[in-house]
Amino acid sequence: MGISLRQFEEMKDRVGGKKRGALPVFAPSPAQTGALIVILGIDPSLRGTGFGLIQTANPHPRTLAHGTISCPQSWERSRCLARISETIRAEVRKYRPTVCVVEGIFYAQNLQTAMIMGEARGAALAAVAESGIEIFEIAPRKVKQAVAGYGAAQKSAVAKMVQRLLNLPEPPAPDAADALALALTHAREQSRYNLASPKRI
């Protein structure tokens, strides 16, 4: 069972004898207490991994960065995986996200496609996990439902809603839009009390 860096520090405080007040049964999230948090969303793909970073703020979240890690078809898979890890690692160092959310695994009809997708996902997650950041996953249909109001929405519809919700001058590229949608969905879930905790990985 893994623990986050924050949980490790809390354990050290308790062992060291520092007094802590009792936590409420439903402890408020940073978003509920008004603390600003930075959320990194990742939509993994070998040739086009999307990423997006937002900061919670009122009345709307603020976009810090977004983009697509593009890898040419001529590149070997190993080179693409290295590029994904390097780019995500650089974004984490630059913006120091509080939490990361990644698209949940879906069952592809093509086994080879699923394996390649898993490799890209692993490369991105390993780069994030190095910093001890908490990582959660959200199912693709849940993200589309939360952002576009329809679980089978097209990428273009998701991009337009992300543009509107984040007050962007134009719709983001499809993969980056999906990553921002992940971050937005997580921010919304953390802004209210949930009996069902998001899936942590």
C-alpha positions as a printed NumPy array, in Angstrom:
array([[  0.   ,   0.   ,   0.   ],
       [  1.594,   3.292,  -1.067],
       [  1.434,   6.585,   0.834],
       [  1.902,  10.123,  -0.4  ],
       [  4.678,  12.468,   0.74 ],
       [  2.121,  14.473,   2.728],
       [  0.886,  11.363,   4.544],
       [  4.49 ,  10.413,   5.329],
       [  5.122,  13.838,   6.884],
       [  1.944,  13.53 ,   8.973],
       [  3.095,  10.147,  10.23 ],
       [  6.46 ,  11.627,  11.226],
       [  4.692,  14.4  ,  13.14 ],
       [  2.609,  11.899,  15.065],
       [  5.62 ,   9.734,  15.89 ],
       [  7.552,  12.832,  16.922],
       [  4.869,  13.801,  19.42 ],
       [  3.453,  16.838,  17.651],
       [ -0.143,  17.427,  18.644],
       [ -2.748,  17.479,  15.957],
       [ -6.401,  18.331,  16.242],
       [ -8.955,  15.663,  15.505],
       [ -9.931,  15.474,  11.872],
       [-13.618,  15.706,  10.984],
       [-15.321,  12.633,   9.596],
       [-15.657,  14.391,   6.235],
       [-12.397,  16.315,   6.03 ],
       [-12.67 ,  19.233,   3.582],
       [-10.504,  19.159,   0.509],
       [ -8.102,  22.027,  -0.285],
       [-10.65 ,  23.324,  -2.791],
       [-13.321,  23.463,  -0.09 ],
       [-11.075,  25.358,   2.327],
       [-10.231,  27.953,  -0.293],
       [ -6.656,  26.776,  -0.828],
       [ -5.39 ,  27.112,  -4.378],
       [ -4.421,  23.799,  -5.891],
       [ -2.735,  22.995,  -9.181],
       [ -4.13 ,  20.001, -11.059],
       [ -2.257,  18.188, -13.817],
       [ -4.423,  16.268, -16.273],
       [ -2.893,  13.678, -18.601],
       [ -4.488,  11.986, -21.61 ],
       [ -1.866,   9.365, -22.56 ],
       [ -1.132,   8.195, -26.083],
       [  2.097,   7.039, -27.704],
       [  2.002,   9.561, -30.578],
       [  0.045,  12.377, -28.924],
       [ -0.105,  12.552, -25.127],
       [ -2.18 ,  15.517, -24.019],
       [ -1.437,  17.434, -20.822],
       [ -3.101,  20.356, -19.098],
       [ -2.531,  22.241, -15.872],
       [ -5.133,  24.377, -14.132],
       [ -5.173,  26.243, -10.846],
       [ -8.354,  26.423,  -8.822],
       [ -9.608,  29.986,  -8.448],
       [-12.854,  31.939,  -8.171],
       [-15.017,  32.325, -10.115],
       [-13.301,  30.043, -12.643],
       [-10.166,  27.867, -12.676],
       [ -7.135,  29.432, -14.316],
       [ -5.247,  27.672, -17.118],
       [ -1.513,  27.466, -16.497],
       [ -0.424,  25.399, -19.493],
       [ -1.617,  22.816, -21.976],
       [ -0.221,  21.011, -24.971],
       [  0.376,  17.768, -26.813],
       [  3.519,  15.658, -26.659],
       [  3.738,  14.742, -30.326],
       [  5.975,  11.942, -31.568],
       [  6.437,  11.265, -35.318],
       [  5.421,   7.906, -36.737],
       [  9.065,   7.329, -37.69 ],
       [ 10.142,   7.29 , -34.039],
       [ 10.627,   3.98 , -32.244],
       [  8.299,   3.364, -29.309],
       [ 11.171,   3.615, -26.838],
       [ 12.036,   7.108, -28.086],
       [  8.391,   8.191, -27.758],
       [  8.201,   6.867, -24.197],
       [ 11.354,   8.773, -23.26 ],
       [  9.911,  11.961, -24.782],
       [  6.679,  11.539, -22.79 ],
       [  8.539,  11.05 , -19.515],
       [ 10.908,  13.965, -20.119],
       [  8.124,  16.399, -21.005],
       [  5.854,  15.447, -18.107],
       [  8.789,  15.609, -15.711],
       [  9.621,  19.129, -16.938],
       [  6.01 ,  20.298, -16.524],
       [  5.916,  18.917, -12.98 ],
       [  9.125,  20.746, -12.081],
       [  7.875,  24.001, -13.606],
       [  4.335,  24.147, -12.191],
       [  4.592,  21.882,  -9.114],
       [  1.075,  20.402,  -9.321],
       [ -0.711,  19.411,  -6.138],
       [ -2.391,  16.413,  -7.715],
       [ -2.462,  14.527, -11.02 ],
       [ -5.451,  12.936, -12.735],
       [ -5.192,  10.547, -15.65 ],
       [ -7.75 ,   9.012, -17.967],
       [ -8.906,   5.608, -16.744],
       [ -8.062,   2.455, -18.645],
       [-10.582,   1.404, -21.256],
       [-10.789,  -1.942, -23.   ],
       [ -9.62 ,  -1.598, -26.584],
       [-10.655,  -4.123, -29.2  ],
       [ -7.1  ,  -4.335, -30.481],
       [ -4.746,  -5.94 , -27.95 ],
       [ -1.674,  -4.368, -29.55 ],
       [ -3.237,  -0.906, -29.289],
       [ -4.075,  -1.508, -25.642],
       [ -0.502,  -2.575, -24.879],
       [  0.995,   0.487, -26.57 ],
       [ -1.462,   2.753, -24.746],
       [ -0.454,   1.124, -21.478],
       [  3.219,   1.805, -22.182],
       [  2.53 ,   5.504, -22.801],
       [  0.389,   5.688, -19.66 ],
       [  3.135,   4.057, -17.613],
       [  5.795,   6.446, -18.914],
       [  3.694,   9.456, -17.926],
       [  2.678,   8.089, -14.528],
       [  6.241,   7.124, -13.597],
       [  7.402,  10.684, -14.293],
       [  4.664,  12.086, -12.036],
       [  5.108,   9.494,  -9.278],
       [  8.783,  10.442,  -8.889],
       [  7.649,  13.661,  -7.191],
       [  5.348,  11.908,  -4.721],
       [  2.261,  13.59 ,  -6.172],
       [ -1.093,  11.892,  -5.573],
       [ -2.47 ,  10.37 ,  -8.778],
       [ -6.125,   9.632,  -9.501],
       [ -7.917,   8.236, -12.509],
       [-11.333,   9.051, -13.934],
       [-13.238,   7.036, -16.513],
       [-13.483,   8.693, -19.96 ],
       [-17.306,   8.618, -19.972],
       [-17.416,  10.302, -16.567],
       [-15.189,  13.124, -17.803],
       [-17.329,  13.7  , -20.905],
       [-20.49 ,  13.636, -18.802],
       [-19.061,  16.175, -16.342],
       [-17.74 ,  18.589, -18.966],
       [-20.026,  18.196, -21.98 ],
       [-23.115,  16.733, -20.3  ],
       [-23.03 ,  13.569, -22.428],
       [-20.927,  10.466, -21.765],
       [-20.361,   9.752, -25.465],
       [-19.594,  13.327, -26.532],
       [-17.249,  13.87 , -29.472],
       [-13.779,  15.332, -28.919],
       [-14.811,  18.56 , -30.65 ],
       [-17.691,  19.052, -28.198],
       [-15.38 ,  18.459, -25.24 ],
       [-12.852,  20.952, -26.616],
       [-15.503,  23.65 , -27.064],
       [-16.806,  23.184, -23.523],
       [-13.274,  23.272, -22.111],
       [-12.706,  26.523, -24.003],
       [-15.856,  27.989, -22.474],
       [-15.214,  26.756, -18.929],
       [-11.637,  28.042, -18.902],
       [-12.284,  31.227, -20.905],
       [ -9.694,  30.29 , -23.518],
       [ -9.395,  32.339, -26.741],
       [ -9.85 ,  29.199, -28.879],
       [-10.55 ,  25.484, -28.395],
       [ -7.453,  23.534, -27.318],
       [ -6.069,  20.733, -29.488],
       [ -8.099,  17.523, -28.982],
       [ -5.616,  15.658, -26.746],
       [ -4.837,  18.753, -24.675],
       [ -8.575,  19.446, -24.355],
       [ -9.118,  15.942, -22.96 ],
       [ -6.337,  16.498, -20.436],
       [ -7.836,  19.833, -19.33 ],
       [-11.243,  18.162, -19.095],
       [ -9.752,  15.605, -16.709],
       [ -8.344,  18.379, -14.526],
       [-11.656,  20.264, -14.562],
       [-13.612,  17.154, -13.602],
       [-11.303,  16.482, -10.677],
       [-11.575,  20.098,  -9.527],
       [-15.375,  19.875,  -9.561],
       [-15.393,  16.617,  -7.631],
       [-13.119,  18.095,  -4.967],
       [-15.246,  21.237,  -4.622],
       [-18.045,  19.265,  -3.002],
       [-18.344,  16.465,  -0.482],
       [-18.322,  13.014,  -2.03 ],
       [-19.262,   9.791,  -0.3  ],
       [-17.4  ,   7.906,  -3.038],
       [-13.725,   8.847,  -3.152],
       [-12.056,   9.119,  -6.577],
       [ -9.956,   6.121,  -7.571],
       [ -6.36 ,   6.636,  -6.547],
       [ -3.51 ,   4.854,  -8.324]])
